Amino acid sequence: MEKFWKENRDRKIVVYQHLVLSFLEGNGYRNIKLNGIWKIARFNNHIIDFIEDTIEVRRFLIDHIKSYGELFGKEQVLEQTLKLFCNIKKSGLLDGLKQAELNLLENNHKETYKFFKEKVVKITPESISFLDYKDLSGNVLRSTIIDRELEIFSETAIWRSDFPVFLFRCMNEDEQRFHNLLGILGYLSSGYKSRKDDKAVVFCDGLIEGLPEGGTGKSLTATALHHFNNTVIEDGKTFKFTNFTFQQVTYGTELLIIDDANKRLNFENLFASITGGFQIEKKYQDKQTLSFEDSPKILITTNYTIYGKGYSFERRIIEVEFSDYYGRFRKPLDDFKKEFFNSWGKAEWSLFFHFMLKCVQHYLRCNELHEISINDPIQKRLIRETTIDFFNFISEADLHGYIRKSVLYDEFLDEFPEYKKWLSIRKFNGWIKDYCITMKIEFYESKMEGGKRCWVFQK
C-alpha cells in the first residue's frame, strides 16, 4: 500500500508534504479552474467529484492510514496528518496538485447521455443503448448520476406503466398534446442545450376562470423531472430576485424548478438567465457566471397566468396547460392506488426511468418544441397582459354608444377594490384599448358635453 510518510534517521515518523501531494494525485485528486474559480476535484473511473471542503481530503487520508491495521508509528502519522491540515488553507498545500481539464462527455443534437448507478445510457434518435463507465471517451460529474439501477422492460410495459398513463390523462387524453408533452419533458431532461430552444417552460392550469385551485398534476410532473435530473427547487411562494437568488445553482445543475410561483413573479427578470448565462453569487464567495451551455434549464409551475407582453416575452416562454382531469374531485391516488415515487419499488422506478429516456429520444427525433394550449390563445394573451378579473369584467360589459371613461374605471374598482392600490385610470384605459383592438371592436375616443372624456363603441 502506498504511503505518504517515512521513518527518518532518528527513527521518527515524518509526514512529507510532497508525498501527500503525490499520494493524492495518484488517487485522482486534481485542481480545476471552473468559471474563473479554482476547485479541487477527484477523478475516478471517468467520474468526477468536486471537493467542496478540505475536510473530505483529510478524511480520505485518515481512512487510508487506519486501513493499514498494525503499523509502527500509526498514532504519529495520524497526529502529523491532522496538524498538516489544521492550516491547510494558509499553507497552500493543495494548490500544488496538478491541474486537469474536465473533459466531460459531450451532448449534442445527435446523441445525449443519462447516467445511472451502474450504467451509462446513450440516447440517439434511432436507439437507446447501455455503456460501462470504463468504456467512456469522456468524464461524468457525480452530481448528474441517478443513484438507482435499471431493470429491462418491454416497450409495451413501459408505455402502459403508471406515469405515462397519468400524463396522458393530464393532457385530457389528447394524443397530440401528449406527444408534445413528451418532447418538452425530453427537452428539460436532455443534456443538450440549443439556442433555438432557449426558453423557460411553464406548467400552468388549462382552467383559467375563477380562483386557481391547483392539483392538476403540474407539481407532480415537476417532481418527476427532479428525480431524473440534478435539480435545484425554489419555493415559488417565497421566491424573490436578489443578488443571491441562484446561490443554490452550481456547475452541473441540470434543471432549476420554481415551484408554485405566485402571481407576482416578474418573468422579465429571468430573461438574461434563459438566453445568456446564470450569475451566481454566494455570501462571502466570489461571483461566478455559468455560460449558456453550462446553465440549467428552467421550469416554472404556477396556478396563475404568467404576465408578460411583446416579442421578448413570447420567444422566451413555452407553456404547457394541464387539463382539469385531476383536481378537487379526482387525484392520481384514486386511479393508481399508490403514491408516485414514495411507494415505488425497483420495478416502478425502472419503468419510470425508461419512459423518461423515451422522452429524451422523442425530443432528439422531433428537435422542436410545441406549446400545449387548451385555451384560446388570443384570450390567454389578453389575460396575460391585463388580469383575468379585467378580462371577465370587460367581456361582460355592455360596450356600445358613448361611455364615460371614468364610469368603466369606477365600476371595475367597485367590483374589485383590491386594484385601487395600483391600477391607474390611464393603465385601465390602455387595457380597454388593447382589448378592443384584439377583439376587433370598432371604437374611438371623444369628449362629451362638459368636456368629459369618453369611449364611443360601434359594436
C-alpha positions in Angstrom: 0.0 0.0 0.0 1.2 3.5 -0.9 2.5 5.6 2.0 3.0 9.4 2.3 5.2 9.1 5.4 8.7 7.9 6.1 11.0 7.0 9.0 13.8 9.5 9.3 17.4 8.8 10.6 16.2 9.3 14.2 13.6 6.6 13.6 10.8 9.1 13.9 7.8 9.0 11.6 7.5 12.1 9.4 4.7 13.0 7.0 6.1 14.8 4.0 4.1 17.3 2.1 5.4 16.3 -1.3 4.5 12.7 -0.6 1.0 13.7 0.4 0.6 15.5 -2.9 1.9 12.6 -4.8 -0.4 10.2 -2.9 -3.4 12.4 -3.6 -2.6 12.8 -7.3 -2.2 9.0 -7.5 -5.7 8.7 -6.2 -7.2 11.1 -8.8 -7.1 14.5 -7.0 -6.6 17.5 -9.2 -7.1 21.3 -9.4 -9.6 22.5 -11.9 -10.3 26.1 -12.9 -14.0 26.5 -13.4 -15.6 29.8 -14.5 -12.5 31.6 -13.2 -12.6 29.8 -9.8 -10.2 27.1 -8.7 -11.7 23.9 -7.3 -10.4 20.6 -6.1 -11.8 17.5 -7.9 -11.3 13.8 -7.8 -11.2 11.7 -10.9 -12.1 8.0 -10.6 -13.2 5.7 -13.4 -14.4 8.7 -15.5 -16.5 10.0 -12.6 -15.6 13.5 -11.2 -16.4 14.6 -7.6 -16.0 18.2 -6.7 -14.4 18.6 -3.2 -16.2 21.4 -1.5 -14.3 21.2 1.8 -10.8 20.1 2.6 -12.2 18.0 5.4 -13.1 15.5 2.7 -9.4 15.3 1.7 -8.3 14.9 5.3 -10.9 12.2 5.9 -9.6 10.3 2.8 -6.0 10.4 4.2 -7.1 9.3 7.7 -9.1 6.4 6.4 -6.1 5.3 4.4 -3.9 5.4 7.5 -6.4 3.4 9.5 -6.7 0.8 6.8 -3.1 -0.3 7.5 -4.0 -2.3 10.6 -0.9 -2.9 12.7 1.5 -0.1 11.8 4.6 1.2 13.6 4.1 4.8 14.4 0.4 4.9 13.3 -0.5 7.4 16.0 2.3 9.7 15.0 1.2 9.6 11.3 -2.4 10.4 12.3 -1.2 13.3 14.5 1.1 14.8 11.9 -1.6 14.5 9.2 -4.1 16.3 11.4 -1.6 19.0 12.1 -0.8 19.4 8.5 -4.4 20.0 7.7 -5.0 22.5 10.6 -3.7 25.3 8.5 -4.2 23.8 5.1 -5.6 27.0 3.5 -2.8 29.1 4.8 -0.1 26.6 3.8 -1.5 26.3 0.3 -0.5 22.6 0.2 -3.4 21.6 -2.1 -2.5 24.4 -4.5 0.3 22.2 -5.5 -2.0 19.5 -7.0 -1.7 19.1 -10.8 -4.1 20.9 -12.9 -6.6 19.0 -15.1 -9.4 19.6 -17.6 -13.0 18.3 -17.0 -13.2 16.7 -20.5 -16.9 15.9 -20.0 -18.8 13.6 -22.2 -20.4 15.8 -24.9 -24.1 16.0 -25.6 -25.4 17.2 -28.9 -28.5 17.0 -31.2 -27.5 13.5 -32.4 -26.7 11.9 -29.1 -27.0 12.6 -25.4 -26.4 10.7 -22.2 -28.0 9.9 -18.9 -26.1 8.3 -16.0 -27.2 5.7 -13.5 -25.6 3.7 -10.7 -24.0 1.0 -12.8 -24.6 2.0 -16.4 -24.5 4.9 -18.8 -27.4 5.3 -21.2 -26.6 6.7 -24.6 -29.6 8.1 -26.4 -29.8 8.9 -30.1 -32.9 9.5 -32.4 -32.6 5.8 -33.5 -31.6 3.9 -30.4 -31.1 3.7 -26.6 -28.0 1.7 -25.6 -26.1 0.9 -22.4 -22.4 1.5 -21.8 -19.9 0.8 -18.9 -18.2 3.8 -17.3 -14.8 2.4 -18.0 -15.5 2.5 -21.7 -16.4 6.2 -21.9 -14.5 8.6 -24.0 -15.1 11.5 -21.6 -15.9 12.2 -17.9 -19.1 12.5 -15.9 -20.0 14.7 -12.9 -21.0 12.6 -9.9 -23.9 15.1 -9.3 -25.6 14.1 -12.5 -25.6 10.4 -11.7 -29.0 8.9 -10.7 -28.2 6.6 -7.8 -30.5 3.8 -8.9 -30.2 0.6 -11.0 -32.2 -0.1 -14.2 -34.2 -3.3 -14.9 -35.1 -4.0 -18.5 -38.7 -3.9 -19.7 -40.6 -4.3 -22.9 -41.8 -1.3 -24.9 -45.4 -2.3 -24.1 -44.7 -2.4 -20.4 -43.0 1.0 -20.4 -45.8 2.8 -22.2 -48.6 1.1 -20.2 -46.9 1.9 -16.8 -48.5 4.3 -14.4 -46.6 7.5 -15.1 -47.2 7.9 -18.9 -50.9 6.9 -18.3 -51.0 9.7 -15.7 -49.5 12.2 -18.1 -51.9 11.2 -20.9 -54.8 12.0 -18.6 -53.3 15.3 -17.6 -53.4 16.1 -21.3 -57.1 15.3 -21.3 -56.3 12.0 -23.2 -55.4 14.0 -26.3 -52.8 12.2 -28.4 -51.3 15.4 -29.9 -50.9 17.2 -26.6 -49.4 14.1 -25.1 -46.8 13.8 -27.8 -46.0 17.5 -27.5 -45.5 16.9 -23.7 -43.1 14.1 -24.4 -40.9 16.5 -26.4 -41.0 19.1 -23.7 -40.1 16.6 -20.9 -37.3 15.3 -23.2 -36.0 18.9 -23.7 -35.9 19.6 -20.0 -34.1 16.3 -19.4 -31.6 16.3 -22.2 -28.0 17.4 -21.6 -28.1 19.1 -25.0 -28.8 22.9 -25.0 -29.7 24.6 -28.2 -30.0 28.4 -28.8 -33.2 27.8 -30.8 -34.8 26.3 -27.7 -33.6 28.9 -25.2 -37.0 29.0 -23.4 -38.4 28.6 -19.9 -41.1 26.0 -19.7 -44.2 26.9 -17.7 -46.6 24.3 -16.3 -50.0 26.0 -15.7 -53.7 25.2 -15.5 -55.9 24.9 -18.5 -58.8 26.2 -16.4 -58.1 29.9 -16.1 -61.6 31.0 -15.0 -62.2 31.7 -11.3 -59.9 31.1 -8.4 -56.8 28.9 -9.0 -57.0 25.6 -7.2 -54.1 23.5 -8.5 -53.9 19.8 -8.1 -53.9 19.2 -11.9 -50.6 17.3 -11.9 -48.2 20.2 -12.6 -46.1 19.8 -9.4 -46.2 16.0 -9.6 -44.7 16.2 -13.1 -42.1 18.7 -11.9 -41.2 16.2 -9.1 -40.7 13.5 -11.8 -38.3 15.8 -13.6 -36.5 16.4 -10.3 -35.9 12.6 -9.9 -34.5 12.4 -13.4 -32.2 15.4 -13.3 -29.8 17.2 -11.0 -32.2 19.8 -9.8 -32.5 22.9 -7.7 -36.0 23.6 -6.5 -37.1 27.0 -5.3 -40.3 27.7 -3.4 -42.3 29.9 -5.8 -44.4 31.4 -3.0 -41.4 33.0 -1.4 -39.1 33.3 -4.4 -37.6 36.8 -4.9 -34.9 38.2 -7.2 -31.9 39.3 -5.2 -28.1 39.1 -5.6 -28.2 35.6 -4.1 -31.3 34.3 -6.0 -29.4 31.5 -7.7 -26.9 30.6 -4.9 -28.0 27.0 -4.8 -27.2 26.5 -8.5 -23.8 25.0 -9.2 -21.8 23.7 -12.1 -23.6 20.5 -13.0 -27.1 21.7 -12.0 -29.3 20.5 -14.9 -32.7 21.9 -14.0 -34.0 24.9 -12.0 -37.6 24.5 -10.8 -39.5 27.4 -9.4 -42.5 25.5 -8.0 -45.9 27.0 -7.3 -44.9 30.5 -8.4 -47.2 33.3 -7.2 -48.8 35.8 -9.5 -46.2 38.5 -8.7 -43.4 36.6 -10.3 -41.6 39.1 -12.6 -40.7 36.8 -15.6 -38.6 39.5 -17.3 -36.0 39.1 -14.5 -35.3 35.6 -15.9 -34.6 36.8 -19.5 -30.9 37.0 -19.1 -30.7 33.6 -17.4 -32.8 32.0 -20.1 -30.9 33.3 -23.1 -27.5 34.1 -21.6 -26.0 32.5 -18.5 -26.5 32.3 -14.8 -25.0 34.9 -12.5 -24.3 33.1 -9.2 -23.3 34.9 -6.1 -23.0 33.2 -2.7 -22.3 35.0 0.5 -18.6 35.5 1.3 -17.7 34.0 -2.1 -16.6 35.4 -5.4 -19.3 35.9 -8.0 -19.3 33.5 -11.0 -21.1 33.1 -14.3 -22.2 29.9 -15.8 -22.2 30.0 -19.6 -25.4 29.3 -21.6 -24.2 25.8 -22.3 -23.5 25.1 -18.6 -26.6 26.7 -17.2 -29.6 24.7 -16.1 -32.9 24.8 -18.0 -35.8 26.5 -16.2 -39.2 25.1 -15.3 -41.9 27.2 -13.6 -45.1 25.7 -12.1 -47.9 28.0 -11.3 -51.7 28.2 -10.6 -51.7 31.7 -12.2 -51.2 33.2 -15.6 -47.6 34.4 -16.2 -47.9 38.0 -17.2 -45.8 39.5 -20.0 -46.0 41.4 -23.2 -44.3 41.6 -26.5 -41.9 39.5 -28.6 -39.2 39.3 -26.0 -41.7 37.6 -23.7 -43.2 35.3 -26.3 -39.8 34.0 -27.5 -38.6 33.1 -24.0 -41.6 31.1 -22.8 -43.4 27.9 -23.7 -46.5 27.0 -21.8 -48.0 23.6 -21.0 -51.6 23.8 -19.9 -52.8 20.9 -17.8 -56.4 19.8 -18.1 -58.7 19.6 -15.1 -58.9 15.7 -15.4 -57.2 15.8 -11.9 -58.2 18.4 -9.3 -60.5 18.8 -6.4 -62.6 15.7 -7.1 -60.1 13.2 -8.5 -56.5 12.6 -7.5 -53.8 10.3 -9.1 -54.0 8.2 -5.9 -57.7 7.4 -6.8 -56.6 6.0 -10.2 -53.3 4.3 -9.3 -53.9 3.2 -5.7 -50.4 4.2 -4.6 -48.4 7.4 -4.2 -46.0 8.1 -7.0 -42.3 7.9 -6.1 -42.7 7.4 -2.3 -44.4 4.0 -2.7 -42.5 2.7 -5.7 -40.3 -0.3 -5.8 -37.4 -1.1 -8.1 -39.7 -2.1 -11.0 -41.8 1.1 -10.9 -38.7 3.2 -10.8 -37.2 1.4 -13.7 -40.3 1.7 -15.8 -40.4 5.4 -15.0 -36.8 6.0 -16.0 -37.2 4.0 -19.2 -40.2 6.2 -20.1 -38.2 9.4 -19.4 -35.4 8.1 -21.6 -38.0 7.7 -24.3 -39.0 11.3 -23.8 -35.4 12.4 -24.4 -35.3 10.3 -27.5 -38.6 11.9 -28.7 -37.0 15.3 -28.3 -33.9 14.4 -30.3 -36.2 13.0 -33.0 -38.5 16.0 -33.4 -35.9 18.5 -32.2 -38.8 21.0 -31.9 -41.0 22.3 -29.0 -44.7 22.8 -29.3 -46.8 24.8 -26.8 -49.7 22.8 -25.3 -52.8 25.0 -25.2 -56.3 24.3 -24.1 -57.4 27.9 -24.0 -57.9 30.2 -26.9 -54.5 31.9 -27.4 -56.0 35.3 -28.1 -58.0 35.2 -24.9 -55.0 34.0 -22.9 -52.8 36.8 -24.3 -55.3 39.4 -23.2 -55.5 37.8 -19.7 -51.6 37.7 -19.6 -51.3 41.3 -20.5 -54.0 42.5 -18.2 -55.6 40.3 -15.5 -58.3 37.7 -15.5 -60.5 40.0 -13.4 -60.3 42.7 -16.1 -60.9 40.2 -18.9 -64.1 38.8 -17.2 -65.3 42.3 -16.4 -64.8 43.8 -19.9 -66.1 40.7 -21.7 -69.4 41.1 -19.8 -69.6 44.9 -20.1 -72.2 46.4 -22.5 -69.9 48.2 -24.9 -72.0 50.3 -27.2 -72.5 54.0 -27.8 -71.0 56.7 -25.6 -69.5 55.7 -22.2 -67.5 58.0 -20.0 -64.0 56.6 -19.3 -64.3 57.2 -15.6 -67.6 55.2 -15.4 -66.0 51.9 -16.6 -63.0 52.5 -14.3 -65.1 53.2 -11.2 -67.4 50.2 -11.9 -64.3 48.0 -12.2 -62.9 49.2 -8.9 -66.2 48.9 -7.2 -66.3 45.2 -8.2 -62.5 44.6 -7.5 -61.4 47.1 -4.8 -58.1 45.4 -4.4 -56.9 47.1 -7.6 -57.3 50.6 -6.1 -53.8 50.5 -4.7 -52.0 50.2 -8.1 -54.3 50.4 -11.1 -54.4 53.9 -12.6 -57.2 55.1 -15.0 -54.6 55.6 -17.6 -53.4 51.9 -17.4 -57.0 50.7 -17.2 -57.9 52.6 -20.4 -54.9 51.2 -22.1 -56.2 47.7 -21.3 -59.6 48.6 -22.8 -57.9 49.9 -26.0 -55.9 46.7 -26.3 -59.0 44.6 -25.7 -61.0 46.4 -28.4 -58.2 46.2 -31.0 -57.6 42.5 -30.3 -61.3 41.6 -30.4 -61.9 43.8 -33.4 -64.4 46.1 -31.7 -64.7 49.4 -33.5 -64.2 52.4 -31.2 -62.8 55.9 -31.0 -62.1 58.3 -28.2 -64.1 61.6 -27.8 -65.4 64.2 -25.4 -69.0 64.5 -24.1 -70.7 67.8 -23.2 -68.8 69.3 -20.4 -65.5 68.1 -21.7 -65.7 64.6 -20.1 -63.6 62.0 -22.0 -65.5 59.1 -23.3 -65.4 55.9 -25.4 -67.5 55.6 -28.4 -68.2 52.0 -29.3 -69.7 50.9 -32.5 -70.4 47.3 -31.6 
